[in-house]
């Protein structure tokens, strides 16, 4: 049986990966959140259980059940079973989601959101779900009181993408609404 993963951040942007059979899905009973850890000075985008909530994203298959590359990409996260929480049309029966372990999270610190990372996430949601999808990302994510570091001129995020002027403006407009 081929396993699948649910992506709710940069994995929604197909330009950042080549996992096959990616398709829309919804993770029920979860919410996105920006979290701090001791691992780095930027925040991680994570997901946490939250009854009554749901988040949109993509599921994609992991060919040959070879998780190594994806686990490496998602360093700092635990892979947890989310099979019964994901609504989809793929027929997948083994679905994982990546979550920053609560015991590695911490409060405070001078952590920030990389704008180049946020741009990639918003670009992915916009391309997959339209403007309403980008708005959904912001509305279903907690932790917007975190500062944003503008690294667009020299992106620090390793999978940074080129954005159009309209895509940058969309990120800027939606970010201004939550900060």
Order of alpha helices (4+ residues) and beta strands (2+ residues): beta-beta-beta-alpha-beta-beta-beta-beta-beta-alpha-beta-beta-alpha
